[in-house]
Amino acid sequence: MADYGQFCSVARAHETIGGRWTLLVVRELLCGSRRFNDIRRGIPRISRTMLSERLQALAHVGAVSRIEGEHGPEYALTEAGRELMGIVSALGTWGQRWLPRQAEAEDLDLAPLLVDMQRRVRMQAFRKDPIVVRFEIEGQPKPRFLLLKETEVSLCTQNPGFPEPLCIRARLPALAAWWRGDVSFAEAQRMGLTVEGPRALAKAFPDWFERYLFADVGPAAKG
């Protein structure tokens, strides 16, 4: 890609971090992902080749470091990379406030939503006995499973062998609209989200999570 040819630091920074996917890679690293496949799990539409290129580009400018971990390469933000948190946060706030939120009309992927739910579980809400929450989402070929333990939260493609007291059945737009803060949990239920299981657990389910980071950012007032 040709340079902008400008002295301006805005232009120079945009040449580095303004490419497609780049800030989403930074977002995943800011959220704690360190391994290649973990980063890609939060951005399922990026190709492996593109993700590799974006990580290399960020490493080239000193925003990301690559280290050899116990189970293979890991990636971490440097001081320069962590400073991008302000940009990512500002974009998230702006998008939540100013862009229309119509989950029914959006082309949504389930994986990033469940990944975000996984990393925003309130660990203190759980007993020592592990449980599994089953997600059956309309249009998805297979269920997904969220393992909740006092010391671990894992997203699985199969039940790892623990009790499965709750099943979440929903259309993806209903789950996404609740998680993003577009609607209340009761409103999401009216959109087709159901929680099946013991009443006490079903009632507690929404409070097991610190909802989406920008869920409390309301839409701009219409002028």
C-alpha positions in Angstrom: 0.0 0.0 0.0 1.3 3.4 -0.9 2.3 5.8 1.9 0.2 8.9 2.4 3.3 11.0 2.0 2.5 13.3 4.9 4.6 14.5 7.9 1.5 14.4 10.1 1.6 11.8 12.9 -2.1 11.0 12.4 -1.4 10.0 8.8 1.8 8.1 9.8 0.0 6.2 12.6 -2.9 5.4 10.3 -0.5 3.8 7.8 0.5 1.4 10.5 -2.7 0.6 12.4 -5.5 1.7 10.0 -5.5 -1.4 7.8 -8.4 -3.9 7.8 -8.3 -6.1 10.9 -5.4 -4.5 12.6 -7.2 -2.8 15.5 -9.3 -6.0 16.0 -6.0 -7.9 16.5 -5.0 -5.2 19.0 -8.4 -5.6 20.7 -7.9 -9.3 21.2 -4.5 -8.8 22.7 -5.8 -6.1 25.0 -8.5 -8.6 26.1 -5.9 -11.1 27.1 -5.5 -13.4 24.1 -1.8 -14.4 23.6 -1.7 -17.4 21.2 -2.4 -17.3 17.5 -5.5 -19.5 17.6 -7.0 -17.6 20.6 -6.6 -14.3 18.7 -8.3 -15.8 15.7 -11.1 -17.3 17.8 -12.2 -13.7 18.5 -11.9 -12.7 14.8 -13.1 -15.8 13.0 -13.3 -14.2 9.5 -9.7 -13.2 9.4 -7.5 -15.7 7.4 -4.5 -17.3 9.0 -2.3 -15.5 6.4 -3.8 -12.1 7.1 -3.5 -12.6 10.9 0.1 -13.5 10.5 0.8 -10.5 8.4 -1.0 -8.1 10.9 1.0 -9.5 13.8 4.2 -9.2 11.9 3.4 -5.6 11.0 2.6 -4.7 14.6 5.8 -6.4 15.7 7.8 -4.5 13.0 6.7 -1.1 14.5 7.3 -2.3 18.1 3.7 -2.6 19.2 3.8 -6.4 19.7 6.4 -8.8 20.9 6.6 -12.5 19.9 7.9 -14.8 22.6 8.3 -18.6 22.7 5.9 -19.9 25.3 5.6 -23.3 26.8 3.2 -24.5 24.1 4.5 -22.4 21.2 4.7 -18.8 20.1 2.8 -16.2 22.1 2.2 -12.5 21.4 2.0 -9.6 23.8 1.5 -5.9 23.5 4.5 -3.8 24.3 4.2 -0.4 26.0 3.6 1.1 22.5 0.9 -1.5 21.9 -0.8 -1.0 25.2 -1.1 2.7 24.5 -3.5 1.8 21.7 -6.1 1.0 24.3 -7.2 4.6 24.2 -7.9 4.4 20.5 -9.7 1.1 20.8 -11.8 2.4 23.7 -12.6 5.6 21.8 -13.7 3.6 18.7 -15.9 1.3 20.9 -17.6 4.2 22.6 -18.1 6.1 19.3 -19.5 3.0 17.6 -21.8 2.2 20.5 -23.1 5.8 20.7 -23.4 6.8 17.0 -23.9 3.7 14.9 -27.4 2.2 14.5 -27.9 -1.0 16.5 -30.2 -3.3 14.7 -29.1 -6.9 15.5 -31.8 -8.4 13.4 -30.3 -6.8 10.3 -26.6 -7.4 11.1 -24.4 -10.2 9.7 -23.3 -11.6 13.0 -21.0 -14.4 14.0 -21.6 -16.4 17.2 -18.0 -17.2 18.1 -16.9 -13.6 19.0 -19.9 -13.1 21.1 -19.3 -16.3 23.1 -15.6 -15.5 23.4 -16.5 -12.1 24.9 -19.0 -13.7 27.3 -16.3 -16.2 28.4 -13.8 -13.5 29.3 -16.4 -11.4 31.2 -17.6 -14.0 33.6 -17.8 -12.9 37.2 -15.7 -15.7 38.8 -16.9 -14.9 42.3 -20.4 -15.9 41.3 -19.6 -19.6 41.3 -19.4 -22.4 43.7 -16.5 -24.9 43.8 -18.6 -27.4 41.9 -18.2 -26.9 38.1 -21.2 -26.5 35.9 -21.7 -26.3 32.1 -24.0 -24.0 30.3 -25.3 -25.3 26.9 -25.9 -22.8 24.1 -28.3 -23.9 21.3 -28.4 -21.0 18.9 -30.8 -21.1 15.9 -29.1 -21.7 12.6 -25.9 -23.0 14.3 -25.1 -26.6 13.3 -23.8 -27.6 16.8 -24.3 -26.5 20.4 -21.5 -24.7 22.3 -20.7 -25.2 25.9 -19.4 -22.8 28.6 -17.6 -24.5 31.5 -17.8 -22.5 34.7 -15.5 -23.3 37.6 -14.3 -21.3 40.5 -10.8 -21.0 38.9 -11.5 -21.6 35.2 -13.9 -20.5 32.4 -13.6 -22.4 29.1 -15.6 -22.3 25.8 -15.9 -25.9 24.4 -17.4 -27.6 21.4 -18.3 -30.6 23.7 -19.4 -30.9 27.3 -16.1 -31.7 29.1 -18.0 -34.1 31.5 -19.6 -31.9 34.1 -23.3 -31.3 35.0 -25.2 -29.3 32.5 -28.1 -27.7 34.4 -28.8 -24.7 32.1 -29.5 -24.5 28.3 -29.7 -21.2 26.5 -31.8 -21.4 23.4 -31.9 -18.2 21.3 -31.8 -16.6 18.0 -28.4 -15.0 17.6 -29.8 -11.4 17.2 -31.6 -11.7 20.6 -28.5 -12.9 22.4 -26.4 -10.2 20.7 -28.8 -7.4 21.4 -28.9 -8.3 25.1 -25.1 -8.7 25.4 -24.4 -5.4 23.6 -26.8 -3.5 25.8 -29.4 -2.8 23.1 -32.2 -4.4 25.2 -32.7 -5.7 28.7 -32.7 -9.4 29.4 -36.5 -9.4 29.7 -36.7 -7.8 26.2 -34.3 -10.4 24.8 -36.5 -13.1 26.2 -39.4 -11.5 24.3 -37.2 -11.7 21.2 -36.8 -15.4 21.6 -34.1 -16.0 24.2 -34.9 -18.7 26.8 -33.1 -20.1 29.7 -34.0 -23.7 30.6 -33.1 -25.2 33.9 -33.7 -24.8 37.7 -35.4 -21.6 38.4 -32.8 -20.2 40.7 -30.0 -20.8 38.3 -32.0 -19.4 35.3 -32.8 -16.3 37.2 -29.1 -15.8 38.2 -27.7 -16.4 34.8 -27.7 -12.7 33.5 -25.8 -11.7 36.7 -23.0 -14.1 36.1 -21.4 -11.7 33.6 -19.9 -8.3 33.5 -21.8 -7.5 30.3 -20.1 -6.2 27.1 -17.5 -3.5 27.9 -19.5 -0.7 26.2 -23.0 -1.9 27.1 -23.6 1.1 29.3 -22.9 3.5 26.5 -26.3 4.7 25.4 -27.2 5.8 21.8 -26.9 9.4 21.0 -30.0 11.4 21.4 -31.8 12.0 18.1 -31.8 15.6 17.2 
